[in-house]
């Protein structure tokens, strides 16, 4: 097929590569957002621990 119609073959390969790139980019963006949310959650935990420590509130481990 590639030898008979190089342009068509190139277009098919190019289209598949572009689709794969977009799918990967979408997954990476989802993961970035998930990690950013987790980072904010951890930042809040540290801030709360610092605030509690400054106020003299003991931290109890479960």
N, CA, C and O atoms as a Tripos MOL2 file, in Angstrom:
@<TRIPOS>MOLECULE
protein
  248   247    62     0     0
PROTEIN
NO_CHARGES

@<TRIPOS>ATOM
      1 N           0.8270   -1.1920    0.0000 N.3       1 UNK1
      2 CA          0.0000    0.0000    0.0000 C.3       1 UNK1
      3 C           0.8710    1.2550    0.0000 C.2       1 UNK1
      4 O           0.6170    2.1990   -0.7470 O.2       1 UNK1
      5 N           1.8990    1.2510    0.8470 N.am      2 UNK2
      6 CA          2.7670    2.4260    0.9540 C.3       2 UNK2
      7 C           3.4550    2.7170   -0.3660 C.2       2 UNK2
      8 O           3.6550    3.8800   -0.7180 O.2       2 UNK2
      9 N           3.8170    1.6800   -1.0980 N.am      3 UNK3
     10 CA          4.4940    1.8880   -2.3800 C.3       3 UNK3
     11 C           3.5360    2.3650   -3.4630 C.2       3 UNK3
     12 O           3.9410    3.1110   -4.3540 O.2       3 UNK3
     13 N           2.2720    1.9480   -3.4030 N.am      4 UNK4
     14 CA          1.3010    2.3280   -4.4250 C.3       4 UNK4
     15 C           0.8310    3.7620   -4.2670 C.2       4 UNK4
     16 O           0.6960    4.4830   -5.2560 O.2       4 UNK4
     17 N           0.5810    4.1840   -3.0360 N.am      5 UNK5
     18 CA          0.0400    5.5220   -2.8150 C.3       5 UNK5
     19 C           0.7220    6.1480   -1.5910 C.2       5 UNK5
     20 O           0.1970    6.1240   -0.4780 O.2       5 UNK5
     21 N           1.9040    6.7050   -1.8410 N.am      6 UNK6
     22 CA          2.7050    7.2520   -0.7540 C.3       6 UNK6
     23 C           1.9720    8.3670   -0.0050 C.2       6 UNK6
     24 O           2.0170    8.4200    1.2240 O.2       6 UNK6
     25 N           1.3090    9.2430   -0.7280 N.am      7 UNK7
     26 CA          0.6300   10.3800   -0.1050 C.3       7 UNK7
     27 C          -0.4890    9.9200    0.8310 C.2       7 UNK7
     28 O          -0.6240   10.4260    1.9440 O.2       7 UNK7
     29 N          -1.2780    8.9690    0.3750 N.am      8 UNK8
     30 CA         -2.3600    8.4430    1.2010 C.3       8 UNK8
     31 C          -1.7910    7.7650    2.4550 C.2       8 UNK8
     32 O          -2.3130    7.9410    3.5560 O.2       8 UNK8
     33 N          -0.7350    7.0030    2.2750 N.am      9 UNK9
     34 CA         -0.0880    6.3280    3.3960 C.3       9 UNK9
     35 C           0.4360    7.3520    4.4010 C.2       9 UNK9
     36 O           0.2280    7.2120    5.6060 O.2       9 UNK9
     37 N           1.1140    8.3760    3.9000 N.am     10 UNK10
     38 CA          1.6370    9.4280    4.7580 C.3      10 UNK10
     39 C           0.5090   10.1100    5.5310 C.2      10 UNK10
     40 O           0.6510   10.3670    6.7270 O.2      10 UNK10
     41 N          -0.5930   10.4010    4.8750 N.am     11 UNK11
     42 CA         -1.7230   11.0480    5.5240 C.3      11 UNK11
     43 C          -2.2980   10.1780    6.6380 C.2      11 UNK11
     44 O          -2.6290   10.6750    7.7150 O.2      11 UNK11
     45 N          -2.4140    8.8870    6.3740 N.am     12 UNK12
     46 CA         -2.9480    7.9840    7.3980 C.3      12 UNK12
     47 C          -2.0370    7.9140    8.6130 C.2      12 UNK12
     48 O          -2.5030    7.9660    9.7510 O.2      12 UNK12
     49 N          -0.7410    7.7950    8.3700 N.am     13 UNK13
     50 CA          0.2180    7.7380    9.4750 C.3      13 UNK13
     51 C           0.2100    9.0600   10.2430 C.2      13 UNK13
     52 O           0.2010    9.0710   11.4730 O.2      13 UNK13
     53 N           0.2140   10.1490    9.5220 N.am     14 UNK14
     54 CA          0.2080   11.4760   10.1430 C.3      14 UNK14
     55 C          -1.0460   11.6740   10.9870 C.2      14 UNK14
     56 O          -0.9750   12.1970   12.0990 O.2      14 UNK14
     57 N          -2.1740   11.2620   10.4670 N.am     15 UNK15
     58 CA         -3.4390   11.3910   11.1880 C.3      15 UNK15
     59 C          -3.4230   10.5630   12.4750 C.2      15 UNK15
     60 O          -3.8670   11.0280   13.5240 O.2      15 UNK15
     61 N          -2.9170    9.3560   12.3870 N.am     16 UNK16
     62 CA         -2.8460    8.5000   13.5750 C.3      16 UNK16
     63 C          -1.9000    9.0730   14.6160 C.2      16 UNK16
     64 O          -2.1940    9.0280   15.8100 O.2      16 UNK16
     65 N          -0.7820    9.6060   14.1850 N.am     17 UNK17
     66 CA          0.1820   10.1990   15.1160 C.3      17 UNK17
     67 C          -0.4150   11.4350   15.7860 C.2      17 UNK17
     68 O          -0.2260   11.6430   16.9850 O.2      17 UNK17
     69 N          -1.1220   12.2440   15.0320 N.am     18 UNK18
     70 CA         -1.7460   13.4380   15.5940 C.3      18 UNK18
     71 C          -2.8130   13.0550   16.6130 C.2      18 UNK18
     72 O          -2.8860   13.6500   17.6890 O.2      18 UNK18
     73 N          -3.6360   12.0710   16.2820 N.am     19 UNK19
     74 CA         -4.6800   11.6130   17.2000 C.3      19 UNK19
     75 C          -4.0560   11.1000   18.4960 C.2      19 UNK19
     76 O          -4.5420   11.3950   19.5880 O.2      19 UNK19
     77 N          -2.9780   10.3320   18.3650 N.am     20 UNK20
     78 CA         -2.3010    9.7810   19.5520 C.3      20 UNK20
     79 C          -1.7100   10.9100   20.4050 C.2      20 UNK20
     80 O          -1.7930   10.8780   21.6330 O.2      20 UNK20
     81 N          -1.1190   11.8980   19.7460 N.am     21 UNK21
     82 CA         -0.5520   13.0360   20.4670 C.3      21 UNK21
     83 C          -1.6350   13.7780   21.2470 C.2      21 UNK21
     84 O          -1.4310   14.1310   22.4090 O.2      21 UNK21
     85 N          -2.7740   14.0130   20.6230 N.am     22 UNK22
     86 CA         -3.8630   14.7320   21.2920 C.3      22 UNK22
     87 C          -4.4160   13.9330   22.4730 C.2      22 UNK22
     88 O          -4.7430   14.4990   23.5160 O.2      22 UNK22
     89 N          -4.5160   12.6250   22.2990 N.am     23 UNK23
     90 CA         -4.9950   11.7730   23.3890 C.3      23 UNK23
     91 C          -4.0080   11.8130   24.5510 C.2      23 UNK23
     92 O          -4.4110   11.9270   25.7090 O.2      23 UNK23
     93 N          -2.7140   11.7200   24.2420 N.am     24 UNK24
     94 CA         -1.6980   11.7760   25.2910 C.3      24 UNK24
     95 C          -1.7110   13.1330   25.9880 C.2      24 UNK24
     96 O          -1.6010   13.1990   27.2120 O.2      24 UNK24
     97 N          -1.8430   14.2020   25.2310 N.am     25 UNK25
     98 CA         -1.8660   15.5460   25.8060 C.3      25 UNK25
     99 C          -3.0670   15.7150   26.7360 C.2      25 UNK25
    100 O          -2.9570   16.3450   27.7880 O.2      25 UNK25
    101 N          -4.1980   15.1570   26.3520 N.am     26 UNK26
    102 CA         -5.3980   15.2280   27.1790 C.3      26 UNK26
    103 C          -5.1860   14.4860   28.4970 C.2      26 UNK26
    104 O          -5.5590   14.9880   29.5570 O.2      26 UNK26
    105 N          -4.5980   13.3090   28.4390 N.am     27 UNK27
    106 CA         -4.3210   12.5340   29.6480 C.3      27 UNK27
    107 C          -3.3180   13.2540   30.5440 C.2      27 UNK27
    108 O          -3.4610   13.2560   31.7660 O.2      27 UNK27
    109 N          -2.3230   13.8530   29.9460 N.am     28 UNK28
    110 CA         -1.3250   14.5910   30.7260 C.3      28 UNK28
    111 C          -1.9630   15.7860   31.4260 C.2      28 UNK28
    112 O          -1.6200   16.0840   32.5700 O.2      28 UNK28
    113 N          -2.8820   16.4700   30.7600 N.am     29 UNK29
    114 CA         -3.5580   17.6160   31.3620 C.3      29 UNK29
    115 C          -4.4220   17.1700   32.5470 C.2      29 UNK29
    116 O          -4.4640   17.8440   33.5760 O.2      29 UNK29
    117 N          -5.1070   16.0360   32.3990 N.am     30 UNK30
    118 CA         -5.9090   15.5060   33.5060 C.3      30 UNK30
    119 C          -5.0220   15.1830   34.7040 C.2      30 UNK30
    120 O          -5.3630   15.4960   35.8440 O.2      30 UNK30
    121 N          -3.8860   14.5570   34.4340 N.am     31 UNK31
    122 CA         -2.9620   14.2020   35.5090 C.3      31 UNK31
    123 C          -2.3820   15.4570   36.1590 C.2      31 UNK31
    124 O          -2.2220   15.4990   37.3790 O.2      31 UNK31
    125 N          -2.0660   16.4780   35.3650 N.am     32 UNK32
    126 CA         -1.5450   17.7280   35.9090 C.3      32 UNK32
    127 C          -2.5620   18.3800   36.8450 C.2      32 UNK32
    128 O          -2.2010   18.8630   37.9190 O.2      32 UNK32
    129 N          -3.8170   18.3940   36.4420 N.am     33 UNK33
    130 CA         -4.8630   18.9780   37.2780 C.3      33 UNK33
    131 C          -5.0490   18.1910   38.5690 C.2      33 UNK33
    132 O          -5.2430   18.7790   39.6330 O.2      33 UNK33
    133 N          -4.9910   16.8700   38.4810 N.am     34 UNK34
    134 CA         -5.1300   16.0250   39.6640 C.3      34 UNK34
    135 C          -3.9830   16.2890   40.6430 C.2      34 UNK34
    136 O          -4.1990   16.4090   41.8490 O.2      34 UNK34
    137 N          -2.7820   16.3770   40.1160 N.am     35 UNK35
    138 CA         -1.6250   16.6190   40.9690 C.3      35 UNK35
    139 C          -1.6380   18.0240   41.5630 C.2      35 UNK35
    140 O          -1.2320   18.2180   42.7090 O.2      35 UNK35
    141 N          -2.0940   18.9850   40.8040 N.am     36 UNK36
    142 CA         -2.1900   20.3530   41.3210 C.3      36 UNK36
    143 C          -3.2000   20.4060   42.4750 C.2      36 UNK36
    144 O          -2.9470   21.0610   43.4860 O.2      36 UNK36
    145 N          -4.3240   19.7310   42.3320 N.am     37 UNK37
    146 CA         -5.3220   19.6930   43.4050 C.3      37 UNK37
    147 C          -4.7340   19.0220   44.6500 C.2      37 UNK37
    148 O          -4.9520   19.4800   45.7720 O.2      37 UNK37
    149 N          -3.9980   17.9490   44.4450 N.am     38 UNK38
    150 CA         -3.3720   17.2530   45.5790 C.3      38 UNK38
    151 C          -2.3480   18.1420   46.2660 C.2      38 UNK38
    152 O          -2.2650   18.1620   47.4940 O.2      38 UNK38
    153 N          -1.5700   18.8760   45.4840 N.am     39 UNK39
    154 CA         -0.5850   19.8030   46.0370 C.3      39 UNK39
    155 C          -1.2680   20.8490   46.9130 C.2      39 UNK39
    156 O          -0.8000   21.1400   48.0140 O.2      39 UNK39
    157 N          -2.3570   21.4050   46.4360 N.am     40 UNK40
    158 CA         -3.0890   22.3940   47.2220 C.3      40 UNK40
    159 C          -3.6270   21.7930   48.5180 C.2      40 UNK40
    160 O          -3.6190   22.4360   49.5680 O.2      40 UNK40
    161 N          -4.0930   20.5530   48.4240 N.am     41 UNK41
    162 CA         -4.5950   19.8560   49.6100 C.3      41 UNK41
    163 C          -3.4820   19.6750   50.6470 C.2      41 UNK41
    164 O          -3.6960   19.8950   51.8390 O.2      41 UNK41
    165 N          -2.3120   19.2770   50.1920 N.am     42 UNK42
    166 CA         -1.1790   19.0890   51.0940 C.3      42 UNK42
    167 C          -0.7230   20.4310   51.6640 C.2      42 UNK42
    168 O          -0.3960   20.5240   52.8470 O.2      42 UNK42
    169 N          -0.6990   21.4600   50.8340 N.am     43 UNK43
    170 CA         -0.3410   22.7980   51.3310 C.3      43 UNK43
    171 C          -1.2820   23.2350   52.4470 C.2      43 UNK43
    172 O          -0.8390   23.7990   53.4480 O.2      43 UNK43
    173 N          -2.5650   22.9800   52.2830 N.am     44 UNK44
    174 CA         -3.5490   23.3170   53.3160 C.3      44 UNK44
    175 C          -3.2940   22.5460   54.6060 C.2      44 UNK44
    176 O          -3.4140   23.0960   55.7010 O.2      44 UNK44
    177 N          -2.9370   21.2620   54.4690 N.am     45 UNK45
    178 CA         -2.6470   20.4600   55.6580 C.3      45 UNK45
    179 C          -1.4580   21.0300   56.4160 C.2      45 UNK45
    180 O          -1.4940   21.1450   57.6410 O.2      45 UNK45
    181 N          -0.4050   21.3870   55.6900 N.am     46 UNK46
    182 CA          0.7660   21.9650   56.3520 C.3      46 UNK46
    183 C           0.4360   23.3000   57.0110 C.2      46 UNK46
    184 O           0.8920   23.5770   58.1200 O.2      46 UNK46
    185 N          -0.3390   24.1090   56.3430 N.am     47 UNK47
    186 CA         -0.7300   25.3920   56.9260 C.3      47 UNK47
    187 C          -1.5260   25.1830   58.2050 C.2      47 UNK47
    188 O          -1.3010   25.8760   59.1980 O.2      47 UNK47
    189 N          -2.4510   24.2380   58.1900 N.am     48 UNK48
    190 CA         -3.2430   23.9340   59.3840 C.3      48 UNK48
    191 C          -2.3700   23.4080   60.5200 C.2      48 UNK48
    192 O          -2.5700   23.7690   61.6790 O.2      48 UNK48
    193 N          -1.4020   22.5570   60.1870 N.am     49 UNK49
    194 CA         -0.4960   22.0600   61.2190 C.3      49 UNK49
    195 C           0.3240   23.1990   61.8180 C.2      49 UNK49
    196 O           0.5110   23.2700   63.0320 O.2      49 UNK49
    197 N           0.8040   24.0750   60.9650 N.am     50 UNK50
    198 CA          1.5880   25.2210   61.4360 C.3      50 UNK50
    199 C           0.7330   26.1200   62.3350 C.2      50 UNK50
    200 O           1.1800   26.5500   63.3980 O.2      50 UNK50
    201 N          -0.4890   26.3960   61.9020 N.am     51 UNK51
    202 CA         -1.3940   27.2470   62.6700 C.3      51 UNK51
    203 C          -1.7160   26.6110   64.0180 C.2      51 UNK51
    204 O          -1.6990   27.2850   65.0480 O.2      51 UNK51
    205 N          -2.0090   25.3190   64.0100 N.am     52 UNK52
    206 CA         -2.2880   24.6170   65.2670 C.3      52 UNK52
    207 C          -1.0730   24.6560   66.1990 C.2      52 UNK52
    208 O          -1.2190   24.8730   67.4020 O.2      52 UNK52
    209 N           0.1140   24.4480   65.6470 N.am     53 UNK53
    210 CA          1.3380   24.4700   66.4510 C.3      53 UNK53
    211 C           1.5260   25.8620   67.0560 C.2      53 UNK53
    212 O           1.8760   25.9840   68.2300 O.2      53 UNK53
    213 N           1.2980   26.9050   66.2670 N.am     54 UNK54
    214 CA          1.4570   28.2800   66.7540 C.3      54 UNK54
    215 C           0.4520   28.5890   67.8700 C.2      54 UNK54
    216 O           0.7430   29.3640   68.7820 O.2      54 UNK54
    217 N          -0.7120   27.9840   67.7860 N.am     55 UNK55
    218 CA         -1.7420   28.2040   68.8050 C.3      55 UNK55
    219 C          -1.5650   27.2810   70.0050 C.2      55 UNK55
    220 O          -2.2610   27.4370   71.0070 O.2      55 UNK55
    221 N          -0.6560   26.3340   69.9210 N.am     56 UNK56
    222 CA         -0.4240   25.3980   71.0100 C.3      56 UNK56
    223 C          -1.3940   24.2390   71.0300 C.2      56 UNK56
    224 O          -1.5240   23.5530   72.0430 O.2      56 UNK56
    225 N          -2.0770   24.0150   69.9210 N.am     57 UNK57
    226 CA         -3.0340   22.9010   69.8360 C.3      57 UNK57
    227 C          -2.2550   21.6320   69.4870 C.2      57 UNK57
    228 O          -1.5710   21.5900   68.4640 O.2      57 UNK57
    229 N          -2.3520   20.5920   70.3300 N.am     58 UNK58
    230 CA         -1.6020   19.3630   70.0410 C.3      58 UNK58
    231 C          -2.1810   18.6260   68.8330 C.2      58 UNK58
    232 O          -3.3890   18.6440   68.5970 O.2      58 UNK58
    233 N          -1.3180   17.9960   68.0950 N.am     59 UNK59
    234 CA         -1.7330   17.2150   66.9330 C.3      59 UNK59
    235 C          -1.7940   15.7650   67.3450 C.2      59 UNK59
    236 O          -0.7960   15.2130   67.8080 O.2      59 UNK59
    237 N          -2.9320   15.1390   67.1880 N.am     60 UNK60
    238 CA         -3.1110   13.7450   67.5720 C.3      60 UNK60
    239 C          -3.0230   12.8640   66.3380 C.2      60 UNK60
    240 O          -3.7040   13.0970   65.3390 O.2      60 UNK60
    241 N          -2.1820   11.8600   66.4200 N.am     61 UNK61
    242 CA         -2.0880   10.8920   65.3250 C.3      61 UNK61
    243 C          -3.1640    9.8380   65.4970 C.2      61 UNK61
    244 O          -3.4250    9.3830   66.6100 O.2      61 UNK61
    245 N          -3.7780    9.4580   64.4140 N.am     62 UNK62
    246 CA         -4.8310    8.4230   64.4670 C.3      62 UNK62
    247 C          -4.2040    7.0540   64.5250 C.2      62 UNK62
    248 O          -4.9160    6.0510   64.5750 O.2      62 UNK62
@<TRIPOS>BOND
     1     1     2 1
     2     2     3 1
     3     3     4 2
     4     3     5 am
     5     5     6 1
     6     6     7 1
     7     7     8 2
     8     7     9 am
     9     9    10 1
    10    10    11 1
    11    11    12 2
    12    11    13 am
    13    13    14 1
    14    14    15 1
    15    15    16 2
    16    15    17 am
    17    17    18 1
    18    18    19 1
    19    19    20 2
    20    19    21 am
    21    21    22 1
    22    22    23 1
    23    23    24 2
    24    23    25 am
    25    25    26 1
    26    26    27 1
    27    27    28 2
    28    27    29 am
    29    29    30 1
    30    30    31 1
    31    31    32 2
    32    31    33 am
    33    33    34 1
    34    34    35 1
    35    35    36 2
    36    35    37 am
    37    37    38 1
    38    38    39 1
    39    39    40 2
    40    39    41 am
    41    41    42 1
    42    42    43 1
    43    43    44 2
    44    43    45 am
    45    45    46 1
    46    46    47 1
    47    47    48 2
    48    47    49 am
    49    49    50 1
    50    50    51 1
    51    51    52 2
    52    51    53 am
    53    53    54 1
    54    54    55 1
    55    55    56 2
    56    55    57 am
    57    57    58 1
    58    58    59 1
    59    59    60 2
    60    59    61 am
    61    61    62 1
    62    62    63 1
    63    63    64 2
    64    63    65 am
    65    65    66 1
    66    66    67 1
    67    67    68 2
    68    67    69 am
    69    69    70 1
    70    70    71 1
    71    71    72 2
    72    71    73 am
    73    73    74 1
    74    74    75 1
    75    75    76 2
    76    75    77 am
    77    77    78 1
    78    78    79 1
    79    79    80 2
    80    79    81 am
    81    81    82 1
    82    82    83 1
    83    83    84 2
    84    83    85 am
    85    85    86 1
    86    86    87 1
    87    87    88 2
    88    87    89 am
    89    89    90 1
    90    90    91 1
    91    91    92 2
    92    91    93 am
    93    93    94 1
    94    94    95 1
    95    95    96 2
    96    95    97 am
    97    97    98 1
    98    98    99 1
    99    99   100 2
   100    99   101 am
   101   101   102 1
   102   102   103 1
   103   103   104 2
   104   103   105 am
   105   105   106 1
   106   106   107 1
   107   107   108 2
   108   107   109 am
   109   109   110 1
   110   110   111 1
   111   111   112 2
   112   111   113 am
   113   113   114 1
   114   114   115 1
   115   115   116 2
   116   115   117 am
   117   117   118 1
   118   118   119 1
   119   119   120 2
   120   119   121 am
   121   121   122 1
   122   122   123 1
   123   123   124 2
   124   123   125 am
   125   125   126 1
   126   126   127 1
   127   127   128 2
   128   127   129 am
   129   129   130 1
   130   130   131 1
   131   131   132 2
   132   131   133 am
   133   133   134 1
   134   134   135 1
   135   135   136 2
   136   135   137 am
   137   137   138 1
   138   138   139 1
   139   139   140 2
   140   139   141 am
   141   141   142 1
   142   142   143 1
   143   143   144 2
   144   143   145 am
   145   145   146 1
   146   146   147 1
   147   147   148 2
   148   147   149 am
   149   149   150 1
   150   150   151 1
   151   151   152 2
   152   151   153 am
   153   153   154 1
   154   154   155 1
   155   155   156 2
   156   155   157 am
   157   157   158 1
   158   158   159 1
   159   159   160 2
   160   159   161 am
   161   161   162 1
   162   162   163 1
   163   163   164 2
   164   163   165 am
   165   165   166 1
   166   166   167 1
   167   167   168 2
   168   167   169 am
   169   169   170 1
   170   170   171 1
   171   171   172 2
   172   171   173 am
   173   173   174 1
   174   174   175 1
   175   175   176 2
   176   175   177 am
   177   177   178 1
   178   178   179 1
   179   179   180 2
   180   179   181 am
   181   181   182 1
   182   182   183 1
   183   183   184 2
   184   183   185 am
   185   185   186 1
   186   186   187 1
   187   187   188 2
   188   187   189 am
   189   189   190 1
   190   190   191 1
   191   191   192 2
   192   191   193 am
   193   193   194 1
   194   194   195 1
   195   195   196 2
   196   195   197 am
   197   197   198 1
   198   198   199 1
   199   199   200 2
   200   199   201 am
   201   201   202 1
   202   202   203 1
   203   203   204 2
   204   203   205 am
   205   205   206 1
   206   206   207 1
   207   207   208 2
   208   207   209 am
   209   209   210 1
   210   210   211 1
   211   211   212 2
   212   211   213 am
   213   213   214 1
   214   214   215 1
   215   215   216 2
   216   215   217 am
   217   217   218 1
   218   218   219 1
   219   219   220 2
   220   219   221 am
   221   221   222 1
   222   222   223 1
   223   223   224 2
   224   223   225 am
   225   225   226 1
   226   226   227 1
   227   227   228 2
   228   227   229 am
   229   229   230 1
   230   230   231 1
   231   231   232 2
   232   231   233 am
   233   233   234 1
   234   234   235 1
   235   235   236 2
   236   235   237 am
   237   237   238 1
   238   238   239 1
   239   239   240 2
   240   239   241 am
   241   241   242 1
   242   242   243 1
   243   243   244 2
   244   243   245 am
   245   245   246 1
   246   246   247 1
   247   247   248 2
@<TRIPOS>SUBSTRUCTURE
     1 UNK1         2 RESIDUE 1 A UNK
     2 UNK2         6 RESIDUE 1 A UNK
     3 UNK3        10 RESIDUE 1 A UNK
     4 UNK4        14 RESIDUE 1 A UNK
     5 UNK5        18 RESIDUE 1 A UNK
     6 UNK6        22 RESIDUE 1 A UNK
     7 UNK7        26 RESIDUE 1 A UNK
     8 UNK8        30 RESIDUE 1 A UNK
     9 UNK9        34 RESIDUE 1 A UNK
    10 UNK10       38 RESIDUE 1 A UNK
    11 UNK11       42 RESIDUE 1 A UNK
    12 UNK12       46 RESIDUE 1 A UNK
    13 UNK13       50 RESIDUE 1 A UNK
    14 UNK14       54 RESIDUE 1 A UNK
    15 UNK15       58 RESIDUE 1 A UNK
    16 UNK16       62 RESIDUE 1 A UNK
    17 UNK17       66 RESIDUE 1 A UNK
    18 UNK18       70 RESIDUE 1 A UNK
    19 UNK19       74 RESIDUE 1 A UNK
    20 UNK20       78 RESIDUE 1 A UNK
    21 UNK21       82 RESIDUE 1 A UNK
    22 UNK22       86 RESIDUE 1 A UNK
    23 UNK23       90 RESIDUE 1 A UNK
    24 UNK24       94 RESIDUE 1 A UNK
    25 UNK25       98 RESIDUE 1 A UNK
    26 UNK26      102 RESIDUE 1 A UNK
    27 UNK27      106 RESIDUE 1 A UNK
    28 UNK28      110 RESIDUE 1 A UNK
    29 UNK29      114 RESIDUE 1 A UNK
    30 UNK30      118 RESIDUE 1 A UNK
    31 UNK31      122 RESIDUE 1 A UNK
    32 UNK32      126 RESIDUE 1 A UNK
    33 UNK33      130 RESIDUE 1 A UNK
    34 UNK34      134 RESIDUE 1 A UNK
    35 UNK35      138 RESIDUE 1 A UNK
    36 UNK36      142 RESIDUE 1 A UNK
    37 UNK37      146 RESIDUE 1 A UNK
    38 UNK38      150 RESIDUE 1 A UNK
    39 UNK39      154 RESIDUE 1 A UNK
    40 UNK40      158 RESIDUE 1 A UNK
    41 UNK41      162 RESIDUE 1 A UNK
    42 UNK42      166 RESIDUE 1 A UNK
    43 UNK43      170 RESIDUE 1 A UNK
    44 UNK44      174 RESIDUE 1 A UNK
    45 UNK45      178 RESIDUE 1 A UNK
    46 UNK46      182 RESIDUE 1 A UNK
    47 UNK47      186 RESIDUE 1 A UNK
    48 UNK48      190 RESIDUE 1 A UNK
    49 UNK49      194 RESIDUE 1 A UNK
    50 UNK50      198 RESIDUE 1 A UNK
    51 UNK51      202 RESIDUE 1 A UNK
    52 UNK52      206 RESIDUE 1 A UNK
    53 UNK53      210 RESIDUE 1 A UNK
    54 UNK54      214 RESIDUE 1 A UNK
    55 UNK55      218 RESIDUE 1 A UNK
    56 UNK56      222 RESIDUE 1 A UNK
    57 UNK57      226 RESIDUE 1 A UNK
    58 UNK58      230 RESIDUE 1 A UNK
    59 UNK59      234 RESIDUE 1 A UNK
    60 UNK60      238 RESIDUE 1 A UNK
    61 UNK61      242 RESIDUE 1 A UNK
    62 UNK62      246 RESIDUE 1 A UNK
